[in-house]
Amino acid sequence: MAQSFLMEACVDSVESSVNAELGGAGRLELCSSLLEGGLTPSQGLLQVVKQYVKIPVYVMIRPRGGDFLYSDQEVEVMKQDIELMKKHGADGLVLGALTEDGRVDTELCMEFLAAAHPLPITFHRGGGITERNLQRILQGTGAQEFHCSARSGRDSAMKFRNSCVTMGAAFSAPEYGLKVADVSKVRTLNAIARNTL
């Protein structure tokens, strides 16, 4: 049976990008700061990821964590980031904006679409796919593209550990642990989708 779906993996490092491709992801959503829900990555990260993977790389355009109601200054930043990511090789962009009452900010999204032209856009504002919900979602919706992070934790190679000082706020990722895309998790999600569709 021919693969009739596209799995997009959300990644925030070169290692995760390579692992996601090895696991069978058909596209990447490249972010930074997944702990905050994904922010715009650096141009350097985009360029190095593009050197190591062959699948399309869509770049998150999001200036900060939190909600999706943006100030005029944040919109300026997002438009600049759109131009820079287009210039530096993004294959597509991932973005979204809401009004103060939680509806899609259609007017602003149309401005972003115009700025992003001719790149394709994925609207961002939702949850991801897991092994527990993938089959039900695919059967119930007929969706042919899905998004996952499929990450696992692993310990850092850092030998020196200072337990008295932490990098970041009280709620933060473990300093000596890393979350990276897990090849076997990506493969499992692909197998579930293949068997469902």
Stockholm file with secondary structure:
# STOCKHOLM 1.0

chainA/1-197         MAQSFLMEACVDSVESSVNAELGGAGRLELCSSLLEGGLTPSQGLLQVVKQYVKIPVYVMIRPRGGDFLYSDQEVEVMKQDIELMKKHGADGLVLGALTEDGRVDTELCMEFLAAAHPLPITFHRGGGITERNLQRILQGTGAQEFHCSARSGRDSAMKFRNSCVTMGAAFSAPEYGLKVADVSKVRTLNAIARNTL
#=GR chainA/1-197 SS CCCCCEEEEEESSHHHHHHHHHHTCSEEEECBCGGGTCBCCCHHHHHHHHHHCCSCEEEECCSSSSCSCCCHHHHHHHHHHHHHHHHTTCSEEEECCBCTTSSBCHHHHHHHHHHHTTSCEEECCSCCCCTTTHHHHHHHHCCCEEEECCEEEEECCCCCCCTTCCSSCSSCCCTTEEEEECHHHHHHHHHHHHHHC
#=GC SS_cons         CCCCCEEEEEESSHHHHHHHHHHTCSEEEECBCGGGTCBCCCHHHHHHHHHHCCSCEEEECCSSSSCSCCCHHHHHHHHHHHHHHHHTTCSEEEECCBCTTSSBCHHHHHHHHHHHTTSCEEECCSCCCCTTTHHHHHHHHCCCEEEECCEEEEECCCCCCCTTCCSSCSSCCCTTEEEEECHHHHHHHHHHHHHHC
//
